[in-house]
Amino acid sequence: MSQKYSTRAEDYSKWYNETIERADLAENSGVRGCMVIKPYGYAIWEKIQAQLDKMFKETGHQNAYFPLFVPKSLFEAEEKNAEGFAKECAIVTHYRLKTDEKNPGKLIVDPEAKLEEELIVRPTSEAIIWNTYKGWIQSYRDLPILINQWANVVRWEMRTRIFLRTAEFLWQEGHTAHATKQEAYEETERMLGVYAEFAENFMAMPVIQGRKTESERFAGADDTLCIEAMMQDGKALQAGTSHFLGQNFAKAFDVKFTDSEGKLDHVWATSWGVSTRLMGALIMTHSDDEGLVLPPKLAPIQVVGVPIFKTDDEYEAIGKKFDELALKLKALGVSFKYDHDKNRRPGWKFAEYEAKGVPVRLAMGPRDMENGNIEVARRDTKTKEVVSFEGLDQHLVKLLNEIQNNLYQKALNFRTDNLHTVDTYEEFKTRLSKEGGFYLAHWDGTAETEAKIKEETQATIRCIPFEHTGEGVCMVTGKPSKQRVVISKAY
Amino acid sequence: MSQKYSTRAEDYSKWYNETIERADLAENSGVRGCMVIKPYGYAIWEKIQAQLDKMFKETGHQNAYFPLFVPKSLFEAEEKNAEGFAKECAIVTHYRLKTDEKNPGKLIVDPEAKLEEELIVRPTSEAIIWNTYKGWIQSYRDLPILINQWANVVRWEMRTRIFLRTAEFLWQEGHTAHATKQEAYEETERMLGVYAEFAENFMAMPVIQGRKTESERFAGADDTLCIEAMMQDGKALQAGTSHFLGQNFAKAFDVKFTDSEGKLDHVWATSWGVSTRLMGALIMTHSDDEGLVLPPKLAPIQVVGVPIFKTDDEYEAIGKKFDELALKLKALGVSFKYDHDKNRRPGWKFAEYEAKGVPVRLAMGPRDMENGNIEVARRDTKTKEVVSFEGLDQHLVKLLNEIQNNLYQKALNFRTDNLHTVDTYEEFKTRLSKEGGFYLAHWDGTAETEAKIKEETQATIRCIPFEHTGEGVCMVTGKPSKQRVVISKAY
C-alpha cells in the first residue's frame, strides 16, 4: 500500500475515518448526515444484532414492528419527551410530488397534497408504542409486555460522524410495560446487565455501569442507566442506555390496568436501546495504526487463508490442504475464508486483511507443505508462528479464544491506566487537559456544579457508577458528596 | 369462543381481517395506512426473512444499508422511475418543531427549519443506491456488485389493507450491477427462481412464473419478471418481482466502467424484492374458517403440547412427559411449546392454537399416561389420532413434513381447479364474473386490448407465463397471439 495513513497519535479523528475507509465499513451518502453501511460493515452489524437478539429472547422478549411515523399530536403527548426531541426531527408535511410545469422533467412538492397533520419520522418510538399499548392493556393479566424492535430512527444532528452520530441510524429499542414499579425497575437493571455482558464478552470492551445525572437523562425518563466505555483517546462513549420511565408515558397516553385486587393504576414502563454507534465503539476500542482490529466473536471472517505459490501445481496442492481445513473449521463453527484469488499478490492480501481486522491469517507455501506446517499470524499482537498443520483446527479455536480474551484484557489495562482518582478541581483540570481519560471525583450533586464543570472543561459527568467509592467532599464546591462520579470528555 | 366470526364464503374480506385479529398477527395503527406487526406476526416474518436471507447469501449476495431519504434531485434523475412513484411519496420538508407560542405545550413546525432540498422517504431505493454505486464502480474488476437490503419503505397508498397494501411496509430489495446485459438478465431470472422456490417449498404456495406486460412493468425497468399466486377467492396476488433494469439507472446516474479491453460502457442493473405482502399471501393461501393455517416450515411454533389434568399430581406427571419430549424435539430442530398455564382450560387453548395456525397440537391426560399414548391433532386436516408416546419425536418430524406437502398439494389442486383455458371473450367474461379464478387466454400483445380487458372486467394480465402454451388468436380482437397469458382479478 503506497498511501500514507494517519496514526492515532498524529490525528485521532482522521485515523478513525481512514480506518473505516480502509476496512470498507461505511461511507457518507448523498444525503446530509446519513451513511451507507457497506457489506463488510453490515456483516459486523449482523453479528452484533444476532447476538443481542439471542440475549433479548433468552430474557423473555419478543420482536415486533411499529410505524416509522408519529403524528404530531401523539409526538407531543409526553411533554418532556417531545421537548427533548422537537429540535432535531425530520417532518413529513406532504404526500405527493408533481411535474413542475415551468420545468418539465423536474418535480415539485404538490401544494394540494399537504397532510392535515404533520408526521414526525421517529427519533425514538415511545409515543407511537404507548399509544398502541393503550389498546393492549386492560388488566394485570396483560402484563408484562416485553417487546423489542429493530428499526431505523432519525435525529437531525447538525454535526455528524459515521457510526457515532448520524441523522439516520439503525438500532434496537426495547419497550416494556409492567404492573409494578419494582418489576419495571428490575427490568431496567436487567437490560443494562445484558448490554454490559454483551459489551464485555462479545465486543471485548470493558464498561462502567452507572446512572446518569438528572440533566443527562433520557427525555421522559425518571432514571437512565448507562454503560460507558473508554476509547483509545481517553474519551468516553455511551454505549447503551436503559431507562426507567416510571408512569410518565402511561399517564401521557392514559394507559391504565386493573390489578389483581380490582384497583385501577397507570402502567410502569422501561425502554432501552443500543445502536450502530456500537460500531464506532468497536472500532475505537481495539483498532491500531494498521487498521481495524476485531474481536473474534464479532468478526465476519475469523480466519483467512492465503496461498503462497509460483506454479499451478503448488496452487492446486495448497488449495487442497485449505479445503481440508475449511471443512474442519466449518464443523467447529469457525468462520473461514480461503482467498484463492490468483490476481492479487500475497502481500496485497496481507495488508487487506490486516486493514479489515481479520483476527487470524494463515499462509502456506510449498516449503510449509513439505514440512507439514503453516504460518499463523495474529492480528491483535502482530505476531507470527509456524505450527503443524496436524491439529490446526483445534489450535485455531484456542487461539481465537485467546485473542478475544487478550483484546478485553488490553482494553481493560488501558482503562485502568487512564482512570484517575482526583480530589481537587485544579488537579482535575490540569490532568484532564494533559492526559485525558476518566476521572473519579466527588461532586455535590447539584446541576449548577455539573454545568460549571462542563462549561469550564468540556467534560461531563458520564455516570454515577454503581460501584460505590465512599463519601467525600465535592472537588469544586467542597460540599458533601455521597460518592465519586465518572467525569470525562465524551463522544 | 362465543364470538361469531365470518366465514370465507360469507365475506372473504372480513374473514381475512378477522383471521389476522384472531391469530394476533397485526393491527392498524394510529398512523394513517401504517400497521403494527404484533409479536406473533413478526415471528412469522422473522422465519420468512431468515430463510430468504440464507438463500440470498447462498447465491452470493451480501447485505448492506442505504439511507431512508432520497434528495429530490436524485429521486427525479431516472425519469420513468420518478414518474411512477411521484404520486405516492411521503416528503420531508422541515427538520425541527418548536413550541407554539399561542398554545403552550403544543408544537408547530418551525418555518425557519425548512430544508433547502426536500427529502423523499424511499418508496424503493434504486436512485439512492445507484448514486452510491457511481462511486464504487470504475472497472470490470469492481463488478458484479450483488447487494441486498432489508428495510422499510413508504408508498402513500390511498386504500390500505393490513399486509397487502400499507403506507409503510417491510421488504428486502436486491440491487445488482453487472458488466454485461446477459449476466444481468441471468441474475434477474436467478432471483425470480429463488422467490419461486421459497414460495413453493417454504410457503407451500404454488406460483406461476412469468413476465409482466409493458404496462405492468416496474417504473424504470426494461423487463419485470414475477411470481403470481392464487388466493382462495380465486384472485391473484403478485408475490415477488425481479426487474431487469437495463442501463437505465446507470445512464441516469452516469455509472460507467472500463471493460477488460479498455472500452467504456454503462453498467447493467437488476433489482428484486418481496415484502410483508407475503404475510397476506400466506394467510390467504392456507387459512380456513377456524383461523390461520401455517405451513410447518414457517410456523414459529410447530408443535404445541396441552396437558389435561385434574390433580396436581397429574399435572406434574404429564409435565414430566412433555419435558422429556421437549428435549428430543429440540435436538431434532422442531419448535415446540408446552402450554403449562393452569389458568386456561384445555378447550380455550385448543381454540387459541387453532386460530394461530399451529400445525400440530398434542394433548395428554391421565388415561393417555397410563396407556403410554398421546393425542395428536393436525391443524391442516383437522384430524386426530392417538399414537404411542414411544417414538413420538420421529413421528412428529414425519408428520410435519406430511403437513407441509399436503398444504402445497391442496393449494396446487385448488389452483388447478380454478385455472381455466378460454378461447372467447364472452366465455372469459361470463366465467370470470361467475367463477373467478385464473384464465389462460390469447392476447394480441397490444396495450389497447389489455386496457380494454381491464376496463370492462377489472381483470388484468397477471403475466406472460414462461411455460409456453402454443400460438393462437386474441380472444378480444382475433389478431394473432404468440402464446396464452394469465388473466385474473388481483390484490
Boltz contact constraints between the chains, C-beta under 6 A:
constraints:
  - contact:
      token1: [A, 29]
      token2: [B, 67]
      max_distance: 6.0
  - contact:
      token1: [A, 30]
      token2: [B, 131]
      max_distance: 6.0
  - contact:
      token1: [A, 31]
      token2: [B, 67]
      max_distance: 6.0
  - contact:
      token1: [A, 31]
      token2: [B, 69]
      max_distance: 6.0
  - contact:
      token1: [A, 34]
      token2: [B, 67]
      max_distance: 6.0
  - contact:
      token1: [A, 36]
      token2: [B, 66]
      max_distance: 6.0
  - contact:
      token1: [A, 36]
      token2: [B, 132]
      max_distance: 6.0
  - contact:
      token1: [A, 37]
      token2: [B, 64]
      max_distance: 6.0
  - contact:
      token1: [A, 37]
      token2: [B, 65]
      max_distance: 6.0
  - contact:
      token1: [A, 38]
      token2: [B, 64]
      max_distance: 6.0
  - contact:
      token1: [A, 39]
      token2: [B, 62]
      max_distance: 6.0
  - contact:
      token1: [A, 39]
      token2: [B, 64]
      max_distance: 6.0
  - contact:
      token1: [A, 42]
      token2: [B, 63]
      max_distance: 6.0
  - contact:
      token1: [A, 42]
      token2: [B, 64]
      max_distance: 6.0
  - contact:
      token1: [A, 42]
      token2: [B, 65]
      max_distance: 6.0
  - contact:
      token1: [A, 62]
      token2: [B, 39]
      max_distance: 6.0
  - contact:
      token1: [A, 63]
      token2: [B, 42]
      max_distance: 6.0
  - contact:
      token1: [A, 64]
      token2: [B, 37]
      max_distance: 6.0
  - contact:
      token1: [A, 64]
      token2: [B, 38]
      max_distance: 6.0
  - contact:
      token1: [A, 64]
      token2: [B, 39]
      max_distance: 6.0
  - contact:
      token1: [A, 64]
      token2: [B, 42]
      max_distance: 6.0
  - contact:
      token1: [A, 65]
      token2: [B, 37]
      max_distance: 6.0
  - contact:
      token1: [A, 65]
      token2: [B, 42]
      max_distance: 6.0
  - contact:
      token1: [A, 66]
      token2: [B, 36]
      max_distance: 6.0
  - contact:
      token1: [A, 67]
      token2: [B, 29]
      max_distance: 6.0
  - contact:
      token1: [A, 67]
      token2: [B, 31]
      max_distance: 6.0
  - contact:
      token1: [A, 67]
      token2: [B, 34]
      max_distance: 6.0
  - contact:
      token1: [A, 67]
      token2: [B, 168]
      max_distance: 6.0
  - contact:
      token1: [A, 68]
      token2: [B, 152]
      max_distance: 6.0
  - contact:
      token1: [A, 68]
      token2: [B, 168]
      max_distance: 6.0
  - contact:
      token1: [A, 69]
      token2: [B, 31]
      max_distance: 6.0
  - contact:
      token1: [A, 76]
      token2: [B, 107]
      max_distance: 6.0
  - contact:
      token1: [A, 86]
      token2: [B, 97]
      max_distance: 6.0
  - contact:
      token1: [A, 86]
      token2: [B, 107]
      max_distance: 6.0
  - contact:
      token1: [A, 87]
      token2: [B, 96]
      max_distance: 6.0
  - contact:
      token1: [A, 90]
      token2: [B, 92]
      max_distance: 6.0
  - contact:
      token1: [A, 90]
      token2: [B, 95]
      max_distance: 6.0
  - contact:
      token1: [A, 91]
      token2: [B, 94]
      max_distance: 6.0
  - contact:
      token1: [A, 91]
      token2: [B, 109]
      max_distance: 6.0
  - contact:
      token1: [A, 92]
      token2: [B, 90]
      max_distance: 6.0
  - contact:
      token1: [A, 92]
      token2: [B, 92]
      max_distance: 6.0
  - contact:
      token1: [A, 93]
      token2: [B, 93]
      max_distance: 6.0
  - contact:
      token1: [A, 94]
      token2: [B, 91]
      max_distance: 6.0
  - contact:
      token1: [A, 95]
      token2: [B, 90]
      max_distance: 6.0
  - contact:
      token1: [A, 95]
      token2: [B, 156]
      max_distance: 6.0
  - contact:
      token1: [A, 96]
      token2: [B, 87]
      max_distance: 6.0
  - contact:
      token1: [A, 97]
      token2: [B, 86]
      max_distance: 6.0
  - contact:
      token1: [A, 107]
      token2: [B, 76]
      max_distance: 6.0
  - contact:
      token1: [A, 107]
      token2: [B, 86]
      max_distance: 6.0
  - contact:
      token1: [A, 109]
      token2: [B, 91]
      max_distance: 6.0
  - contact:
      token1: [A, 109]
      token2: [B, 118]
      max_distance: 6.0
  - contact:
      token1: [A, 118]
      token2: [B, 109]
      max_distance: 6.0
  - contact:
      token1: [A, 131]
      token2: [B, 30]
      max_distance: 6.0
  - contact:
      token1: [A, 132]
      token2: [B, 36]
      max_distance: 6.0
  - contact:
      token1: [A, 152]
      token2: [B, 68]
      max_distance: 6.0
  - contact:
      token1: [A, 156]
      token2: [B, 95]
      max_distance: 6.0
  - contact:
      token1: [A, 168]
      token2: [B, 67]
      max_distance: 6.0
  - contact:
      token1: [A, 168]
      token2: [B, 68]
      max_distance: 6.0
